[in-house]
Amino acid sequence: MTPSTPESAPVALVDVHAHLTHPRLLESIDAVIARARAAGVSHIVSNGLNPEDNERVLALAERFDCVRPALGFYPVDTVITDMRAAGAHYPREGREFTAEEGVSWLEQHVERAFAVGEIGLDGYWVPEPFWEKQEAVFRKLVRLALEADKPIIVHTRKRERRTLEILDELGARRVDWHCFGGKVSLARQIAERPGHYLSIPANARRSESFTRMLQTLPRDRLLLETDCPYLSPDKERSSEPADVAGTARYAAELWNVSEAEVTRIVAENFATLFRL
């Protein structure tokens, strides 16, 4: 199954958080990009997880003018070598990098980034003994983004409030909270911070939490994402950037406005955060 796209698709839709380098998408990337363009998607922010993945992201951005490279260091990856040494479980294959290698790579390449991300804190996969080091790396990466004047794309899982505390402490004012999994009440607090946005994934229609966010958060603090190939609106297939069109339609239903109005709002939010 593939995403359906309306005959007259809205323009200027944006997927602010995608993983186009994932094997499920990369093997058919030309078709994935074509469907996104047909759905009216003008920008796809492809997020890197580590130096090797960041290189793949940069290669895609060179190839497709709609792809914007977010260069990051996934929170689990920042401490993965320590976790492996301690025997902790994490289901990922492929090359792994030390914290020093990941930070050094970003220091050398941050000027090529459309955004720094995804970065953050993860307490789901990462045991508590590694939290202190994870926080130290996160602080370095936030400071790097601030010094380079780049927006930040945040991943946080089971550590949402601590992530907010650190961002407040460091004065981050250009932040997208990707696929926020904390309480909606905390999401409202985040939306009160200047320059902080929350991006809603493509499975919103079947998620009570994301539906509540669309209903109750300030519209000028919302963006759309897919986290593709994850969080699909259809459990029978992977998600892809074209699916933001379906989320825009769902937001239009909830807000009782046209799809064009939803597109206008989220496009303006995107332009403000990324200073386009």
Contacts in CASP RR format, 6 or more apart in sequence:
PFRMAT RR
TARGET T0000
AUTHOR 0000-0000-0000
METHOD contacts of the structure
MODEL  1
MTPSTPESAPVALVDVHAHLTHPRLLESIDAVIARARAAGVSHIVSNGLN
PEDNERVLALAERFDCVRPALGFYPVDTVITDMRAAGAHYPREGREFTAE
EGVSWLEQHVERAFAVGEIGLDGYWVPEPFWEKQEAVFRKLVRLALEADK
PIIVHTRKRERRTLEILDELGARRVDWHCFGGKVSLARQIAERPGHYLSI
PANARRSESFTRMLQTLPRDRLLLETDCPYLSPDKERSSEPADVAGTARY
AAELWNVSEAEVTRIVAENFATLFRL
1 234 0 8 1.000
1 236 0 8 1.000
1 237 0 8 1.000
2 35 0 8 1.000
2 237 0 8 1.000
3 35 0 8 1.000
3 39 0 8 1.000
3 240 0 8 1.000
3 242 0 8 1.000
3 243 0 8 1.000
3 245 0 8 1.000
5 35 0 8 1.000
5 38 0 8 1.000
5 39 0 8 1.000
5 40 0 8 1.000
5 242 0 8 1.000
5 245 0 8 1.000
6 39 0 8 1.000
6 245 0 8 1.000
9 38 0 8 1.000
9 39 0 8 1.000
9 40 0 8 1.000
9 245 0 8 1.000
10 40 0 8 1.000
10 245 0 8 1.000
10 248 0 8 1.000
10 259 0 8 1.000
10 260 0 8 1.000
10 263 0 8 1.000
11 40 0 8 1.000
11 42 0 8 1.000
11 263 0 8 1.000
12 40 0 8 1.000
12 42 0 8 1.000
12 263 0 8 1.000
12 264 0 8 1.000
12 267 0 8 1.000
13 39 0 8 1.000
13 40 0 8 1.000
13 41 0 8 1.000
13 42 0 8 1.000
13 224 0 8 1.000
13 244 0 8 1.000
13 245 0 8 1.000
13 248 0 8 1.000
13 263 0 8 1.000
13 266 0 8 1.000
13 267 0 8 1.000
14 41 0 8 1.000
14 42 0 8 1.000
14 43 0 8 1.000
14 44 0 8 1.000
14 45 0 8 1.000
14 223 0 8 1.000
14 224 0 8 1.000
14 244 0 8 1.000
14 266 0 8 1.000
14 267 0 8 1.000
14 270 0 8 1.000
15 36 0 8 1.000
15 41 0 8 1.000
15 43 0 8 1.000
15 44 0 8 1.000
15 45 0 8 1.000
15 224 0 8 1.000
15 225 0 8 1.000
15 226 0 8 1.000
15 228 0 8 1.000
15 241 0 8 1.000
15 244 0 8 1.000
16 43 0 8 1.000
16 45 0 8 1.000
16 153 0 8 1.000
16 176 0 8 1.000
16 178 0 8 1.000
16 199 0 8 1.000
16 223 0 8 1.000
16 224 0 8 1.000
16 225 0 8 1.000
16 270 0 8 1.000
17 45 0 8 1.000
17 47 0 8 1.000
17 70 0 8 1.000
17 118 0 8 1.000
17 153 0 8 1.000
17 176 0 8 1.000
17 178 0 8 1.000
17 179 0 8 1.000
17 199 0 8 1.000
17 201 0 8 1.000
17 225 0 8 1.000
17 226 0 8 1.000
17 227 0 8 1.000
18 44 0 8 1.000
18 45 0 8 1.000
18 46 0 8 1.000
18 47 0 8 1.000
18 225 0 8 1.000
18 226 0 8 1.000
18 227 0 8 1.000
18 228 0 8 1.000
18 240 0 8 1.000
18 241 0 8 1.000
19 25 0 8 1.000
19 46 0 8 1.000
19 47 0 8 1.000
19 48 0 8 1.000
19 49 0 8 1.000
19 227 0 8 1.000
19 228 0 8 1.000
19 229 0 8 1.000
19 230 0 8 1.000
20 26 0 8 1.000
20 29 0 8 1.000
20 32 0 8 1.000
20 44 0 8 1.000
20 46 0 8 1.000
20 57 0 8 1.000
20 60 0 8 1.000
20 67 0 8 1.000
20 228 0 8 1.000
20 241 0 8 1.000
21 46 0 8 1.000
21 48 0 8 1.000
21 53 0 8 1.000
21 56 0 8 1.000
21 57 0 8 1.000
21 60 0 8 1.000
22 228 0 8 1.000
22 229 0 8 1.000
24 229 0 8 1.000
24 238 0 8 1.000
25 32 0 8 1.000
25 228 0 8 1.000
25 229 0 8 1.000
25 238 0 8 1.000
25 240 0 8 1.000
26 56 0 8 1.000
29 60 0 8 1.000
32 240 0 8 1.000
32 241 0 8 1.000
32 242 0 8 1.000
33 44 0 8 1.000
33 64 0 8 1.000
33 66 0 8 1.000
33 67 0 8 1.000
33 241 0 8 1.000
35 240 0 8 1.000
35 241 0 8 1.000
35 242 0 8 1.000
36 44 0 8 1.000
36 66 0 8 1.000
36 240 0 8 1.000
36 241 0 8 1.000
36 242 0 8 1.000
37 66 0 8 1.000
38 242 0 8 1.000
39 241 0 8 1.000
39 242 0 8 1.000
39 244 0 8 1.000
39 245 0 8 1.000
40 245 0 8 1.000
41 66 0 8 1.000
41 241 0 8 1.000
41 242 0 8 1.000
41 244 0 8 1.000
41 245 0 8 1.000
42 66 0 8 1.000
43 66 0 8 1.000
43 68 0 8 1.000
43 270 0 8 1.000
44 64 0 8 1.000
44 66 0 8 1.000
44 67 0 8 1.000
44 68 0 8 1.000
44 241 0 8 1.000
45 68 0 8 1.000
45 69 0 8 1.000
45 70 0 8 1.000
45 114 0 8 1.000
45 115 0 8 1.000
45 153 0 8 1.000
46 57 0 8 1.000
46 60 0 8 1.000
46 61 0 8 1.000
46 67 0 8 1.000
46 68 0 8 1.000
46 69 0 8 1.000
46 70 0 8 1.000
47 57 0 8 1.000
47 70 0 8 1.000
47 72 0 8 1.000
47 117 0 8 1.000
47 118 0 8 1.000
47 153 0 8 1.000
47 178 0 8 1.000
48 54 0 8 1.000
48 56 0 8 1.000
48 57 0 8 1.000
48 69 0 8 1.000
48 70 0 8 1.000
48 71 0 8 1.000
48 72 0 8 1.000
48 74 0 8 1.000
48 117 0 8 1.000
48 118 0 8 1.000
49 72 0 8 1.000
49 73 0 8 1.000
49 74 0 8 1.000
49 77 0 8 1.000
49 118 0 8 1.000
50 72 0 8 1.000
50 73 0 8 1.000
50 74 0 8 1.000
50 77 0 8 1.000
50 95 0 8 1.000
50 96 0 8 1.000
50 97 0 8 1.000
50 102 0 8 1.000
51 97 0 8 1.000
51 101 0 8 1.000
51 102 0 8 1.000
51 105 0 8 1.000
52 95 0 8 1.000
52 97 0 8 1.000
54 69 0 8 1.000
54 71 0 8 1.000
54 72 0 8 1.000
54 105 0 8 1.000
54 106 0 8 1.000
54 109 0 8 1.000
57 67 0 8 1.000
57 69 0 8 1.000
57 70 0 8 1.000
57 71 0 8 1.000
58 69 0 8 1.000
58 71 0 8 1.000
58 109 0 8 1.000
58 112 0 8 1.000
60 67 0 8 1.000
60 69 0 8 1.000
61 67 0 8 1.000
61 68 0 8 1.000
61 69 0 8 1.000
61 114 0 8 1.000
68 114 0 8 1.000
68 115 0 8 1.000
69 112 0 8 1.000
69 113 0 8 1.000
69 114 0 8 1.000
70 113 0 8 1.000
70 114 0 8 1.000
70 115 0 8 1.000
70 116 0 8 1.000
70 117 0 8 1.000
70 118 0 8 1.000
70 153 0 8 1.000
71 106 0 8 1.000
71 109 0 8 1.000
71 110 0 8 1.000
71 112 0 8 1.000
71 113 0 8 1.000
71 115 0 8 1.000
71 116 0 8 1.000
71 117 0 8 1.000
72 106 0 8 1.000
72 113 0 8 1.000
72 116 0 8 1.000
72 117 0 8 1.000
72 118 0 8 1.000
72 119 0 8 1.000
72 141 0 8 1.000
73 102 0 8 1.000
73 103 0 8 1.000
73 106 0 8 1.000
73 117 0 8 1.000
73 119 0 8 1.000
73 137 0 8 1.000
73 141 0 8 1.000
74 118 0 8 1.000
74 119 0 8 1.000
74 122 0 8 1.000
74 155 0 8 1.000
75 118 0 8 1.000
75 119 0 8 1.000
75 120 0 8 1.000
75 121 0 8 1.000
75 122 0 8 1.000
75 126 0 8 1.000
75 134 0 8 1.000
75 138 0 8 1.000
75 155 0 8 1.000
75 156 0 8 1.000
75 157 0 8 1.000
76 83 0 8 1.000
76 90 0 8 1.000
76 92 0 8 1.000
76 122 0 8 1.000
76 125 0 8 1.000
76 126 0 8 1.000
77 96 0 8 1.000
77 97 0 8 1.000
77 102 0 8 1.000
78 99 0 8 1.000
78 102 0 8 1.000
78 133 0 8 1.000
78 134 0 8 1.000
78 137 0 8 1.000
78 138 0 8 1.000
79 99 0 8 1.000
79 126 0 8 1.000
79 130 0 8 1.000
79 133 0 8 1.000
79 134 0 8 1.000
79 137 0 8 1.000
80 90 0 8 1.000
80 92 0 8 1.000
80 96 0 8 1.000
80 97 0 8 1.000
81 96 0 8 1.000
81 97 0 8 1.000
81 98 0 8 1.000
81 99 0 8 1.000
82 99 0 8 1.000
82 130 0 8 1.000
82 133 0 8 1.000
83 90 0 8 1.000
83 126 0 8 1.000
83 127 0 8 1.000
83 130 0 8 1.000
84 90 0 8 1.000
84 96 0 8 1.000
86 127 0 8 1.000
86 129 0 8 1.000
86 130 0 8 1.000
88 126 0 8 1.000
88 127 0 8 1.000
88 130 0 8 1.000
90 125 0 8 1.000
97 105 0 8 1.000
99 133 0 8 1.000
99 137 0 8 1.000
103 137 0 8 1.000
103 140 0 8 1.000
103 141 0 8 1.000
103 144 0 8 1.000
106 113 0 8 1.000
106 116 0 8 1.000
106 141 0 8 1.000
106 144 0 8 1.000
107 144 0 8 1.000
110 116 0 8 1.000
110 144 0 8 1.000
110 145 0 8 1.000
110 148 0 8 1.000
110 150 0 8 1.000
111 148 0 8 1.000
113 148 0 8 1.000
113 150 0 8 1.000
114 150 0 8 1.000
114 274 0 8 1.000
115 145 0 8 1.000
115 150 0 8 1.000
115 151 0 8 1.000
115 152 0 8 1.000
115 153 0 8 1.000
115 176 0 8 1.000
115 274 0 8 1.000
116 141 0 8 1.000
116 144 0 8 1.000
116 145 0 8 1.000
116 148 0 8 1.000
116 150 0 8 1.000
116 151 0 8 1.000
116 152 0 8 1.000
116 153 0 8 1.000
117 152 0 8 1.000
117 153 0 8 1.000
117 154 0 8 1.000
117 155 0 8 1.000
118 153 0 8 1.000
118 154 0 8 1.000
118 155 0 8 1.000
118 178 0 8 1.000
119 138 0 8 1.000
119 141 0 8 1.000
119 142 0 8 1.000
119 145 0 8 1.000
119 152 0 8 1.000
119 153 0 8 1.000
119 154 0 8 1.000
119 155 0 8 1.000
120 134 0 8 1.000
120 138 0 8 1.000
120 141 0 8 1.000
120 154 0 8 1.000
120 155 0 8 1.000
120 156 0 8 1.000
120 163 0 8 1.000
121 131 0 8 1.000
121 134 0 8 1.000
121 135 0 8 1.000
121 138 0 8 1.000
121 156 0 8 1.000
121 157 0 8 1.000
121 159 0 8 1.000
121 162 0 8 1.000
121 163 0 8 1.000
121 166 0 8 1.000
122 134 0 8 1.000
122 155 0 8 1.000
122 156 0 8 1.000
122 157 0 8 1.000
122 158 0 8 1.000
122 159 0 8 1.000
123 131 0 8 1.000
123 157 0 8 1.000
123 158 0 8 1.000
123 159 0 8 1.000
124 157 0 8 1.000
124 158 0 8 1.000
125 157 0 8 1.000
126 134 0 8 1.000
131 159 0 8 1.000
135 162 0 8 1.000
135 166 0 8 1.000
138 163 0 8 1.000
138 166 0 8 1.000
139 166 0 8 1.000
139 170 0 8 1.000
142 152 0 8 1.000
142 166 0 8 1.000
142 167 0 8 1.000
142 170 0 8 1.000
142 172 0 8 1.000
143 170 0 8 1.000
145 151 0 8 1.000
145 152 0 8 1.000
145 172 0 8 1.000
146 170 0 8 1.000
146 171 0 8 1.000
146 172 0 8 1.000
150 174 0 8 1.000
151 174 0 8 1.000
151 175 0 8 1.000
151 176 0 8 1.000
151 273 0 8 1.000
151 274 0 8 1.000
152 167 0 8 1.000
152 172 0 8 1.000
152 174 0 8 1.000
152 175 0 8 1.000
152 176 0 8 1.000
153 175 0 8 1.000
153 176 0 8 1.000
153 178 0 8 1.000
154 163 0 8 1.000
154 167 0 8 1.000
154 175 0 8 1.000
154 176 0 8 1.000
154 177 0 8 1.000
154 178 0 8 1.000
155 178 0 8 1.000
155 179 0 8 1.000
156 162 0 8 1.000
156 163 0 8 1.000
156 177 0 8 1.000
156 180 0 8 1.000
157 181 0 8 1.000
160 180 0 8 1.000
160 181 0 8 1.000
160 182 0 8 1.000
160 183 0 8 1.000
160 186 0 8 1.000
161 186 0 8 1.000
164 186 0 8 1.000
164 189 0 8 1.000
164 190 0 8 1.000
164 193 0 8 1.000
167 175 0 8 1.000
167 193 0 8 1.000
167 196 0 8 1.000
168 193 0 8 1.000
173 193 0 8 1.000
173 194 0 8 1.000
173 195 0 8 1.000
173 196 0 8 1.000
174 195 0 8 1.000
174 273 0 8 1.000
175 193 0 8 1.000
175 195 0 8 1.000
175 196 0 8 1.000
175 197 0 8 1.000
176 197 0 8 1.000
176 198 0 8 1.000
176 199 0 8 1.000
176 223 0 8 1.000
176 273 0 8 1.000
177 187 0 8 1.000
177 190 0 8 1.000
177 196 0 8 1.000
177 197 0 8 1.000
177 198 0 8 1.000
177 199 0 8 1.000
178 199 0 8 1.000
178 225 0 8 1.000
178 227 0 8 1.000
179 199 0 8 1.000
179 201 0 8 1.000
179 225 0 8 1.000
179 227 0 8 1.000
179 231 0 8 1.000
180 187 0 8 1.000
180 190 0 8 1.000
180 198 0 8 1.000
180 213 0 8 1.000
181 209 0 8 1.000
182 209 0 8 1.000
184 209 0 8 1.000
184 212 0 8 1.000
184 213 0 8 1.000
184 216 0 8 1.000
187 198 0 8 1.000
187 213 0 8 1.000
187 217 0 8 1.000
188 216 0 8 1.000
188 217 0 8 1.000
190 196 0 8 1.000
190 198 0 8 1.000
191 197 0 8 1.000
191 198 0 8 1.000
191 217 0 8 1.000
191 218 0 8 1.000
191 221 0 8 1.000
195 272 0 8 1.000
195 273 0 8 1.000
196 221 0 8 1.000
197 221 0 8 1.000
197 222 0 8 1.000
197 223 0 8 1.000
197 269 0 8 1.000
197 273 0 8 1.000
198 213 0 8 1.000
198 217 0 8 1.000
198 221 0 8 1.000
198 222 0 8 1.000
198 223 0 8 1.000
199 222 0 8 1.000
199 223 0 8 1.000
199 224 0 8 1.000
199 225 0 8 1.000
200 210 0 8 1.000
200 213 0 8 1.000
200 214 0 8 1.000
200 222 0 8 1.000
200 223 0 8 1.000
200 224 0 8 1.000
200 225 0 8 1.000
200 247 0 8 1.000
200 251 0 8 1.000
201 207 0 8 1.000
201 210 0 8 1.000
201 225 0 8 1.000
201 226 0 8 1.000
201 227 0 8 1.000
201 230 0 8 1.000
201 231 0 8 1.000
201 239 0 8 1.000
201 247 0 8 1.000
202 225 0 8 1.000
202 226 0 8 1.000
202 227 0 8 1.000
202 228 0 8 1.000
202 231 0 8 1.000
202 232 0 8 1.000
202 233 0 8 1.000
202 239 0 8 1.000
202 243 0 8 1.000
202 244 0 8 1.000
202 246 0 8 1.000
202 247 0 8 1.000
203 210 0 8 1.000
203 231 0 8 1.000
203 232 0 8 1.000
203 233 0 8 1.000
203 239 0 8 1.000
204 210 0 8 1.000
204 211 0 8 1.000
204 213 0 8 1.000
204 214 0 8 1.000
204 233 0 8 1.000
204 247 0 8 1.000
204 250 0 8 1.000
204 251 0 8 1.000
205 211 0 8 1.000
205 233 0 8 1.000
205 247 0 8 1.000
205 250 0 8 1.000
206 233 0 8 1.000
211 254 0 8 1.000
213 222 0 8 1.000
214 222 0 8 1.000
214 250 0 8 1.000
214 251 0 8 1.000
214 254 0 8 1.000
214 255 0 8 1.000
215 254 0 8 1.000
219 255 0 8 1.000
219 265 0 8 1.000
220 265 0 8 1.000
220 268 0 8 1.000
220 269 0 8 1.000
221 269 0 8 1.000
222 251 0 8 1.000
222 265 0 8 1.000
222 266 0 8 1.000
222 269 0 8 1.000
223 266 0 8 1.000
223 269 0 8 1.000
223 270 0 8 1.000
223 273 0 8 1.000
224 244 0 8 1.000
224 247 0 8 1.000
224 248 0 8 1.000
224 266 0 8 1.000
225 244 0 8 1.000
226 239 0 8 1.000
226 240 0 8 1.000
226 241 0 8 1.000
226 243 0 8 1.000
226 244 0 8 1.000
227 239 0 8 1.000
228 238 0 8 1.000
228 239 0 8 1.000
228 240 0 8 1.000
228 241 0 8 1.000
228 243 0 8 1.000
229 238 0 8 1.000
229 239 0 8 1.000
229 240 0 8 1.000
230 238 0 8 1.000
230 239 0 8 1.000
231 239 0 8 1.000
232 238 0 8 1.000
232 239 0 8 1.000
232 243 0 8 1.000
233 239 0 8 1.000
233 243 0 8 1.000
233 246 0 8 1.000
233 247 0 8 1.000
248 259 0 8 1.000
248 262 0 8 1.000
248 263 0 8 1.000
248 266 0 8 1.000
249 259 0 8 1.000
249 262 0 8 1.000
251 262 0 8 1.000
252 258 0 8 1.000
252 259 0 8 1.000
252 261 0 8 1.000
252 262 0 8 1.000
255 261 0 8 1.000
255 262 0 8 1.000
270 276 0 8 1.000
END
